[in-house]
Amino acid sequence: MRSVTLLLAAGLAGVLAAAAGCAPSDESDTAAPAASGSGGPATSCAPAQLKTVAAGRLTVGTDDPVYPPWFAGNKPESGEGFEAAVAYAVAGKLGYTKDQVTWTRVTFNNAIAPGPKTFDFDINEFSITEERKQAVDFSSPYYDVTQTVIALKNSKIAGAKRIADLKDAKLGAQVGTTSYRSITEVVKPSAGPAVYNNNDDAKKALQNGQIDGLVVDLPTAFYITGAEITDAAIIGQLPPTTGTPEQFGLVLDKGSRLTGCVSGAVDALRTDGTLQRLQQQWLSAAQGAPTLA
């Protein structure tokens, strides 16, 4: 949905070697300890050892508002929606119970801007990019994503089968997102992309016929076409801007002592099948869209 959802590019596979995890930030040559894959945290990643924003609690950031299928009802504390569920699963791997998790609202841009954070990690469809890693840390990726074009069913691009069929289309996306970058780097339409501050504005532009198509991530595309703009349809998925899939990661403060532990928790959730199960539970509809070549 806003996969940088603010200048994003190539995804990153595997554990990100960002800061020294649980070790002090001035000990960057020491490997950060990771959470245990057996279900509980490693000793050095246990809550009593973690230097969190609030002692004994895990503070998780996200935007306001947040949308399905990532969250339900703009209430991340409910644990409903893919990213809400992932956040609580990470917390559980680190040894925190649900009532030890505090949510704080942080705008997308502020979350990835340089400077101290008011959260321990933020989850908000952040694509992992080398540019962003200059300002913040990322956890291991928890989701691989593709960008998707949606259009009204009576749009001139409704029958598009190839990227070439979109060359004369007016496409829109939220500012600074991977969706925007996919337009400029993959589609390269003759008309420049229309840019919007948020997806709500972009959706209105689509409904009003100001743009021919809207580019968003695939799960969001299924939600928009299934629940919000029922006279819209998915045209197809776009190939990645590079050969590596775009991936979402949790954002942490640059040089955070938590990075290694949080990455270890994400890795453990991937290994034990939790991430796949949560994708099936919350993103199961996001399958089957054709890929535009």
C-alpha positions, -999 to 999 in steps of 0.1 A, spaced: 0 0 0 27 24 8 56 1 4 78 31 11 52 33 8 82 63 5 110 58 -20 116 22 -21 134 0 -43 150 -34 -42 140 -59 -16 165 -75 6 166 -113 14 179 -128 46 189 -112 78 199 -75 74 233 -67 89 222 -34 102 236 -23 136 248 -45 163 214 -58 174 214 -63 211 250 -53 215 258 -17 222 259 5 190 296 11 194 304 -26 192 294 -30 156 321 -57 150 303 -80 174 275 -102 159 241 -94 174 224 -122 192 192 -135 176 160 -148 191 157 -185 196 139 -204 169 124 -228 196 97 -203 206 113 -184 234 139 -156 233 176 -162 236 189 -151 270 204 -119 256 172 -111 238 149 -117 267 128 -87 278 149 -81 309 179 -76 287 164 -55 260 168 -17 261 133 -8 249 116 26 249 96 17 280 112 -8 304 95 -41 304 73 -32 274 76 -34 236 65 -2 218 54 -8 182 47 20 158 24 23 128 6 50 108 -28 65 114 -50 55 97 -40 20 88 -60 -2 64 -70 -38 57 -57 -63 50 -27 -51 71 -49 -40 100 -86 -42 109 -107 -12 118 -77 11 123 -71 -8 156 -37 -24 155 -41 -34 192 -67 -59 181 -41 -81 165 -63 -85 135 -49 -80 100 -16 -94 86 8 -68 100 -9 -65 134 -7 -103 137 30 -102 127 38 -76 152 23 -96 180 40 -128 168 74 -110 169 66 -97 203 58 -133 214 91 -146 201 109 -119 221 91 -130 252 64 -102 255 28 -110 261 1 -91 242 -6 -68 272 31 -59 273 28 -44 238 21 -7 234 11 9 200 21 44 190 11 63 159 39 76 137 35 89 101 52 69 74 78 97 66 87 103 102 92 66 108 119 63 82 135 98 88 168 100 105 168 106 143 157 90 175 125 70 174 95 68 198 91 31 190 111 -1 193 101 -11 158 75 1 133 55 -20 110 38 -2 81 46 -19 48 81 -5 46 100 -17 16 136 -25 24 159 -2 3 196 7 4 186 44 5 165 40 36 191 19 53 212 50 55 187 64 80 172 35 98 177 -2 105 155 -30 90 147 -64 103 148 -95 82 120 -93 56 86 -107 67 68 -104 33 76 -104 -4 54 -81 -24 46 -72 -60 31 -39 -73 -2 -41 -91 -23 -20 -115 -60 -16 -109 -85 3 -131 -122 9 -135 -138 -19 -155 -147 6 -182 -112 21 -184 -93 22 -216 -66 -1 -200 -91 -26 -186 -80 -52 -212 -43 -46 -209 -22 -77 -212 13 -62 -215 32 -33 -200 33 -19 -235 -5 -16 -233 0 10 -204 23 33 -223 -4 59 -231 -22 55 -197 -23 81 -170 -12 61 -139 -13 73 -103 3 63 -70 10 76 -35 41 99 -33 74 83 -25 62 47 -27 75 17 -45 42 19 -64 53 53 -77 87 40 -86 72 11 -105 54 35 -127 85 55 -135 110 26 -138 89 -3 -151 59 11 -170 75 44 -181 43 58 -195 45 87 -220 26 109 -195 42 114 -161 26 97 -131 0 115 -110 12 118 -74 -10 118 -43 -3 123 -6 -22 92 3 -41 63 -12 -75 78 -3 -68 107 -26 -55 84 -53 -86 62 -51 -108 92 -55 -89 102 -85 -94 68 -100 -132 69 -93 -134 104 -108 -117 94 -140 -87 116 -134 -64 87 -139 -67 55 -159 -51 33 -134 -38 32 -98 -7 13 -88 -7 -3 -53 7 -35 -37 -12 -67 -45 -30 -73 -12 -42 -37 -12 -53 -41 -48 -75 -71 -38 -90 -52 -9 -97 -20 -30 -113 -40 -58 -132 -63 -35 -145 -40 -8 -140 -3 -17 -143 3 -55 -164 -26 -67 -164 -13 -103 -126 -16 -104 -106 -46 -113 -70 -58 -111 -52 -54 -145 -21 -73 -135 11 -74 -115 42 -55 -125 76 -71 -124 100 -58 -98 121 -28 -104 152 -50 -100 158 -87 -102 152 -91 -65 116 -92 -51 105 -62 -31 103 -71 6 88 -55 37 108 -52 69 103 -38 104 119 -4 109 141 3 139 163 32 149 196 34 131 221 13 151 194 0 174 205 -26 199 172 -45 191 178 -51 154 195 -84 158 170 -97 182 140 -85 162 155 -100 130 161 -133 148 124 -133 159 113 -127 123 136 -155 110 121 -179 137 86 -170 125 96 -178 90 112 -211 99 83 -224 120 58 -215 94 40 -187 112 46 -161 86 32 -184 59 2 -192 81 -5 -155 87 -3 -148 50 -28 -175 43 -51 -162 71 -50 -125 62 -38 -123 26 -53 -154 11 -73 -135 -14 -41 -119 -28 -34 -147 -54 -40 -153 -90 -35 -118 -106 -17 -121 -139 18 -107 -144 22 -80 -171 52 -87 -193 
